[in-house]
């Protein structure tokens, strides 16, 4: 009996020691990462989690809004090589342009979740719900306009810094996008205005069908 108790005691000690010295990965637990603070961190979080679906769109918009209102990381950790103050200024303007443009597109995507292609007679039993949903869509489309205007404003400022050249695959892509926004090759206002006018059309169609 004494030997049995001794064996159990030794076994318990062994199990406890294993729990104490085991890696946290063994239990699927990972330490909480430090709190995000910088534009680049939130932007990277957006790029890693970019997925379709209303929940994902809302989450991604939160990441981008945090990015737009956060400080930039130290130039040595920027998303491209920075050597001068002018380069850093241009880099910040370009990244802000990209983020504002993504917010404009994201709010249109979110608004479209509450929109509807067209209205038919069998939709009329849900007329009130449709109207409410369209009001939400309109709100998000108008949010998109504000961010699109910001993207245009900052893109124009970035192009004024002609002598400040920044290089890198990501920043080159953003530079090209900023040029297209500034010179009208990308005109996202056209898409937003179409969605708003189409909402107006569908609201009028509901009103017309309710009167019949």
N, C-alpha and C positions, 0 to 999 in steps of 0.2 A: 504493500500500500504506500509505504514511504517512497519507494522508487518510482511508483506511478505518479505521485504528486510532484516529485522532483522533475520528472520528465515533462509534465504539463507546464510547470513553472519555467523550465528552460525554453519550451516551445513558445510560450507567451512572450518571453523576453526577446526571442528571435523575431517574432512577428512585429512587436513594437519597434525594435531597431530597424526593421525593414521599412516600416511606415515613416519613421523619422528621417531615414537617409535616402528614401526613394525620391526620384525626380518628380517634380510637379507634373511633367508631361505624362507620367504613368497613369494619372487619374484624369487626364483630359483637362486639367486646370492650367491656365496660363496667367501669369501676373498681369495686373491691369497696366496698360500702356500709359505713358505720361499724357497729360492733357494736351490736345492740339492747340496751337497758338497762331501759326503763320499762314499766310495766303497759300503758299506752295503746298503746305500739308493738307489743307482742306481741298485744294484743287486735285491733288493726287488721290485723295480719298474719293472724290467724285469720279475720277477716271477709272478707279478700281471697282467701283460699285455701280457703274452705269448700266442699268437694266430697265426694260420696259415694265409697265404696270403702274397703276396709280400710286401705290405705297412707295415703290422705288422712285418714282418721279418726285414725289414730295420730299423724300429723304435726300435725294440728289440736289434738289433746289435749296434745301437747308444748308448742305455742304457749300454750295456755291455762294449763298448769301453770307455765310460766315467768312468765306474767302474774300468776298468783296469788301468786307468791313474789318479785316484783320491787318496787322502789320506785315510787311515783307520780311522774309528771312534774311540773315546776313548775306551780303553779296557773294561771299566765298562758297555759300551753299545754294546759290541760285540755280535755276534750271538751264542756264547756259553760262559760258565764261564771261565774267564781268571784270574789266580792268580800270574803267574810268567812271566818274560821277555821271557823265552824259550817257554812257552805255547803261548804267543802272537806272537812270531816269526813263530811258526808252524802253528798257526791259519791263519796268513796272507798268508803264502805259500800255504796252502790248499785252501783257498778261491780264490787265484789267479789261481791255477790249475783248479778249477771248472769254473771260468769265461773264461779262455783261451780255455778250451775244448768246452764250450758252443758257443764261437765265431767261433771255427773251424766248429762245426756242423751247426751253423747259416749261415756261408758263403757257405757251401755246399748246404743248402736248398735254399739260394738266387740264387746261380749259376744254380741250377736245374730249376728255373723258366724261365731261358733263354735257357735251353737245350731241347732236343727232344729225345724220345725213339729210333726212327729210321727214315730213309729217304726212301720215295717211289717215283715212277716216277711222280706222280701227285703233289709232293712238289716242283718240279724243277722250276716252274714259280716263286717261292719265294726263289730261290737258294741264291741270294745276301743277302736277309734279314736273311736267316738262318745262313749264314756265319758270318754276323755281330753279330747275337744273340749268336752264339757259341763263338765268341771272348770275349763277356761279361762274358759268363759262365766260360770260361777258366780263366779269370782274377779273378773271385770270388773263383774258386777252388784253385788257387795258393795262394790267401789270406788265405784260410783255412789251407793250409800246414804250413804257418808261425805261425799261432796260435796253431796248433797241436804240432809243435816243442816246442813252449813256454810251453804248458801244460805238455809235457814230461819232459822238463828241470826242471820246478818248482816242479813237482811231485817227482822227484828224490831227490831234495834238502829237501823237507818236510820229506821224509822217513829217512833222516840222523839224524833227531832230535828224536831219539827213546825214550829218557827219558822224553820228554815233552809230556805228555798225555793230550789231550783235549777231553771232553765228551759232548754229546748232540745229539739228533736225527739227526739234520741237519749236524753237523760236522762229525758224524759217517758215514753218507752216503757219504760225500765228501772224508773222509779218505779211505773208501773202493774203491771208484772210482779212487783215486790217486794211490792206490796199483795196481789196475787192469791196469791202464795206464802204470805204471812203469814196471810191469812184463809181459806186452804184452798180457794180457787177453782182454784188449780193444786196438785194433789196428786200429785207425781211418785213418791212412795213407793208409791202404789197400782200403778203400772206396774212398778216394780222388783220389788215383792213378787209380782206376778203372774208375772213371768218366772222368779223363783226357784222358786215353787211348781210352775210348769210343767216346769222342769228336773227337779224331784224326781219328778213324775209320769212323765216319760219314762225316767228312770233305773230306776224301779220296773218299768216296762213291759219294759225290756230284761232285767232280772233275771227277770221272770216268763216271758218267752219263752225265755230260756236254759235254764230248768228243764224245759221241755216236751220 
